[in-house]
Amino acid sequence: MDKKEQTKKLIVMSILAGKIMLQNGAETYRVEDTIVRLCEARGIKYVHSFVTPTGIFLSVEHNNELFSYIKRVKSIKIDLEKIALVNDFSRKFVNSNMTVQEGMDYLNEITNKKTFSKYLRYIFGGFAAAFFSLLFGGNLLDFVSSYFAGFIVLTALDKLSKYNVTFFVKNVIGSIIITIIAIIFSHIFIKTNIDKIIIGSIMPLVPGVAITNAIRDSISGDFLAGVSRGIEAIIIALGIAFGVGITLKTYILFFGGI
Amino acid sequence: MYFIKQFIYAFISTIGFSIIFNIPRDSIIKSGIGGALGWIVNILINQQLGSSSAGAFLGAITVGLIGEFFARLFKKPATVFIIPGIIPLVPGAGMYYTMRAIIEKKFITAAETGSETFFIAASIATGVIISSSISKIFKLKKN
């Protein structure tokens, strides 16, 4: 195999590593770093990568030949384990004589790695929501109600993600479901506090990741990525506020008061 | 007793989030500790100084520094610890109360809670910036 072919393979492998990280919610500066490090580890001198939350651009010069590669990345979800694994992989690849083919196999293994089973996620998501309502001063009945609300909303959102809805609509629907469940529970148990139930159960929707990544990108000098993630956070927050607001307003209009 | 209770609640909530975000199995408990300590700092400052944004700021610094420290110690990206850890500080309650004030047409309350919510979010942001800048300085010194 000639050198040109090998360089191409290396580029494809580093793009794959970058794609896995970006798709699972890594900061863009980390993706850029990883791609450059992977290419430089095998003797390529001129590597420049530019990553935005929606795509990877890479340009490489080696032996008087220019290569460039653009990869559009869609459907960002959050899976921090995969980021950690690719991080480990890049460290290993740089410090050893792993061949490109081996690296490719390793990355494919990471892609196919199982996440926590979905029921475990629903169960613990419910606990997260329930303990939040306690954290904000809810009582035992609020705890139970938020557990159900959190569990049901995570299940519903998982089902919804099959239909390719945008994240704004997803958050609106999620918060509408939460508010309806909270209203129902506040009628079943008199002593519940509707505020605490809603606050606890919207926590799985709030844009914590988008906020953190927006900041971490901005301070590394990636203002484009920082701004676009910041807008994402604002839109999610608006979606949640809209969903809760419209449901409560409708309820007040029809039944008069909460 | 109050603080122990709050610690446990925040610990379990953070663990719940770390499972939603699928963080590596051996890091779940560690991120829970980070998130719970950040929350304790938050309520402590909130009680002593009566300022929720100062609480969120110092809480975020705590989560950030613990996250960066764990990241060096266990060779994992810092986000693995920071993302679940700051979730308890995110002002979901403020967002909700603002919305509720708006639909009840109490616009002055809405402006008050809304601006407070915004300040809390900004303080979290600044806290994370400062803690990761501190860790970058240490990294440079080491090299």
Boltz contact constraints between the chains, C-beta under 6 A:
constraints:
  - contact:
      token1: [A, 78]
      token2: [B, 21]
      max_distance: 6.0
  - contact:
      token1: [A, 79]
      token2: [B, 22]
      max_distance: 6.0
  - contact:
      token1: [A, 80]
      token2: [B, 21]
      max_distance: 6.0
  - contact:
      token1: [A, 80]
      token2: [B, 23]
      max_distance: 6.0
  - contact:
      token1: [A, 80]
      token2: [B, 80]
      max_distance: 6.0
  - contact:
      token1: [A, 81]
      token2: [B, 22]
      max_distance: 6.0
  - contact:
      token1: [A, 81]
      token2: [B, 23]
      max_distance: 6.0
  - contact:
      token1: [A, 81]
      token2: [B, 24]
      max_distance: 6.0
  - contact:
      token1: [A, 83]
      token2: [B, 77]
      max_distance: 6.0
  - contact:
      token1: [A, 84]
      token2: [B, 24]
      max_distance: 6.0
  - contact:
      token1: [A, 84]
      token2: [B, 76]
      max_distance: 6.0
  - contact:
      token1: [A, 84]
      token2: [B, 77]
      max_distance: 6.0
  - contact:
      token1: [A, 84]
      token2: [B, 80]
      max_distance: 6.0
  - contact:
      token1: [A, 87]
      token2: [B, 77]
      max_distance: 6.0
  - contact:
      token1: [A, 115]
      token2: [B, 22]
      max_distance: 6.0
  - contact:
      token1: [A, 116]
      token2: [B, 19]
      max_distance: 6.0
  - contact:
      token1: [A, 116]
      token2: [B, 22]
      max_distance: 6.0
  - contact:
      token1: [A, 121]
      token2: [B, 19]
      max_distance: 6.0
  - contact:
      token1: [A, 121]
      token2: [B, 20]
      max_distance: 6.0
  - contact:
      token1: [A, 124]
      token2: [B, 16]
      max_distance: 6.0
  - contact:
      token1: [A, 124]
      token2: [B, 19]
      max_distance: 6.0
  - contact:
      token1: [A, 125]
      token2: [B, 16]
      max_distance: 6.0
  - contact:
      token1: [A, 125]
      token2: [B, 20]
      max_distance: 6.0
  - contact:
      token1: [A, 127]
      token2: [B, 12]
      max_distance: 6.0
  - contact:
      token1: [A, 127]
      token2: [B, 16]
      max_distance: 6.0
  - contact:
      token1: [A, 128]
      token2: [B, 13]
      max_distance: 6.0
  - contact:
      token1: [A, 128]
      token2: [B, 16]
      max_distance: 6.0
  - contact:
      token1: [A, 128]
      token2: [B, 17]
      max_distance: 6.0
  - contact:
      token1: [A, 131]
      token2: [B, 9]
      max_distance: 6.0
  - contact:
      token1: [A, 131]
      token2: [B, 12]
      max_distance: 6.0
  - contact:
      token1: [A, 131]
      token2: [B, 13]
      max_distance: 6.0
  - contact:
      token1: [A, 132]
      token2: [B, 13]
      max_distance: 6.0
  - contact:
      token1: [A, 134]
      token2: [B, 9]
      max_distance: 6.0
  - contact:
      token1: [A, 135]
      token2: [B, 9]
      max_distance: 6.0
  - contact:
      token1: [A, 136]
      token2: [B, 93]
      max_distance: 6.0
  - contact:
      token1: [A, 198]
      token2: [B, 96]
      max_distance: 6.0
  - contact:
      token1: [A, 199]
      token2: [B, 92]
      max_distance: 6.0
  - contact:
      token1: [A, 199]
      token2: [B, 93]
      max_distance: 6.0
  - contact:
      token1: [A, 199]
      token2: [B, 96]
      max_distance: 6.0
  - contact:
      token1: [A, 202]
      token2: [B, 92]
      max_distance: 6.0
  - contact:
      token1: [A, 203]
      token2: [B, 92]
      max_distance: 6.0
  - contact:
      token1: [A, 206]
      token2: [B, 90]
      max_distance: 6.0
  - contact:
      token1: [A, 206]
      token2: [B, 92]
      max_distance: 6.0
  - contact:
      token1: [A, 208]
      token2: [B, 86]
      max_distance: 6.0
  - contact:
      token1: [A, 208]
      token2: [B, 87]
      max_distance: 6.0
  - contact:
      token1: [A, 208]
      token2: [B, 90]
      max_distance: 6.0
  - contact:
      token1: [A, 209]
      token2: [B, 83]
      max_distance: 6.0
  - contact:
      token1: [A, 212]
      token2: [B, 82]
      max_distance: 6.0
  - contact:
      token1: [A, 212]
      token2: [B, 83]
      max_distance: 6.0
  - contact:
      token1: [A, 215]
      token2: [B, 125]
      max_distance: 6.0
  - contact:
      token1: [A, 215]
      token2: [B, 128]
      max_distance: 6.0
  - contact:
      token1: [A, 215]
      token2: [B, 129]
      max_distance: 6.0
  - contact:
      token1: [A, 219]
      token2: [B, 129]
      max_distance: 6.0
  - contact:
      token1: [A, 241]
      token2: [B, 95]
      max_distance: 6.0
  - contact:
      token1: [A, 241]
      token2: [B, 99]
      max_distance: 6.0
  - contact:
      token1: [A, 244]
      token2: [B, 99]
      max_distance: 6.0
  - contact:
      token1: [A, 245]
      token2: [B, 99]
      max_distance: 6.0
  - contact:
      token1: [A, 245]
      token2: [B, 103]
      max_distance: 6.0
  - contact:
      token1: [A, 248]
      token2: [B, 103]
      max_distance: 6.0
  - contact:
      token1: [A, 249]
      token2: [B, 103]
      max_distance: 6.0
